[in-house]
Amino acid sequence: MIIPTITLWQPWACLSEIGAKRYETRAFPIPRRLSGKRVAIHAAARSCFVDFDQETIDAITDAFGRCAWNHWLPRGAVVATAILAESIPADQVPPDLFGDYSKGRWAWRYEDVRPIRPHIPAKGRQQIGWAWEVPVDVAI
């Protein structure tokens, strides 16, 4: 089976996996071909080059149970699947510290997030909705 995939930087991918990040924020709504569909959530292979402020670091640390999250998060792996349920103007949802909720942006609401354990190594792409072949022994 092949399903579409979105690639996120860490820690956003694993925050989505554990349900702490309920929305993916983007500059555009969910592409029509992905809206309402189950997608794989892939953690990018490269590190995110953003300097987080202390409030965001504390929120991420709390979400992961006060562990040293920046040392163990997987990279280059599919970590979960979810349904991209709907696109909402980002300034119309309760903001959190895990996205950009400024006016003009979109919040892609996740539904039915299913972690994949163990995480599955995969080479990602910049394209939203790239095809990932689900291994036969993995339930999505």
C-alpha positions in Angstrom: 0.0 0.0 0.0 1.2 3.5 -0.8 0.0 6.6 1.2 0.8 10.3 0.9 3.3 11.7 3.3 4.2 15.0 4.8 7.6 15.8 6.2 8.0 17.8 9.3 11.1 19.1 11.2 11.7 17.7 14.6 10.4 18.2 17.3 7.2 18.9 15.3 6.9 15.4 13.9 7.1 13.6 17.2 4.9 16.3 18.9 2.3 15.4 16.3 2.9 11.7 16.9 2.1 12.0 20.7 -0.9 14.3 20.2 0.7 17.4 21.7 0.7 19.2 18.3 -2.9 19.1 17.0 -2.4 21.3 14.0 0.2 21.6 11.3 0.5 25.3 10.3 1.3 26.2 6.7 1.0 29.2 4.4 -1.8 27.4 2.4 -4.8 25.1 3.0 -4.5 21.3 2.8 -4.2 20.4 -0.9 -7.5 19.0 -2.1 -6.0 15.6 -2.9 -5.0 15.2 0.7 -8.0 16.7 2.6 -9.8 14.0 4.6 -7.1 11.4 3.8 -4.8 9.4 6.0 -1.2 10.6 5.5 2.1 9.4 7.0 4.0 11.9 9.2 7.7 11.8 8.4 10.5 13.3 10.5 13.0 15.2 8.3 16.5 13.8 8.2 18.1 17.2 8.8 17.8 19.2 12.0 15.6 22.2 12.3 17.7 25.4 12.3 15.4 27.4 14.5 16.4 28.8 17.8 13.5 28.2 20.2 12.7 30.7 22.9 12.7 29.5 26.4 8.9 29.3 26.6 8.8 27.0 23.6 11.6 24.8 24.9 9.8 24.4 28.2 6.5 23.5 26.4 8.3 20.9 24.2 10.1 19.5 27.3 6.8 19.2 29.2 5.2 17.5 26.2 7.9 14.8 26.1 7.9 14.2 29.9 10.8 16.4 30.9 13.4 14.3 29.1 16.3 15.5 26.9 14.2 15.3 23.8 16.7 17.0 21.5 19.1 14.0 21.7 16.7 11.1 21.0 14.1 12.2 18.4 14.3 10.2 15.3 15.2 11.8 12.0 14.6 10.4 8.5 11.7 8.2 9.7 8.0 7.8 9.5 6.7 8.2 13.1 2.9 8.2 12.7 -0.1 8.4 10.4 -3.1 10.8 10.8 -6.1 12.1 8.8 -5.7 15.6 7.6 -9.3 16.5 8.6 -9.7 20.1 7.7 -8.0 23.5 6.9 -8.9 26.3 9.3 -7.6 29.9 9.1 -4.8 29.7 11.7 -6.0 32.8 13.5 -9.3 31.1 14.2 -7.9 28.2 16.3 -6.5 28.3 19.8 -2.8 28.9 19.3 0.0 26.9 20.9 3.7 27.2 20.8 4.1 24.5 18.2 3.1 26.4 15.1 2.7 29.8 13.4 -0.8 30.9 13.9 -0.5 34.4 12.4 -3.2 35.9 10.2 -3.1 34.6 6.6 -1.8 31.1 7.6 -3.7 27.9 7.8 -4.0 25.2 10.5 -4.3 21.7 9.2 -6.2 19.8 11.9 -5.1 16.2 12.6 -7.6 13.5 13.4 -7.1 9.9 14.4 -3.3 10.1 14.9 -1.7 6.6 15.0 1.9 6.3 16.2 4.0 3.8 14.3 6.4 1.8 16.5 9.1 1.2 15.9 9.6 4.3 13.7 10.4 3.3 10.1 13.4 4.8 8.3 12.4 6.6 5.1 13.9 9.1 2.7 11.6 12.1 2.4 11.0 14.7 -0.1 10.2 18.4 -0.1 7.0 17.7 -2.0 3.8 17.6 0.2 2.1 14.3 -0.3 5.1 12.3 -1.5 4.4 8.6 -1.8 5.5 6.3 1.0 5.2 2.5 0.5 3.9 1.1 3.8 5.8 -2.1 4.7 3.5 -5.1 4.6 3.9 -5.9 8.3 2.9 -2.3 9.4 -0.7 -1.5 10.3 -1.6 2.1 9.6 
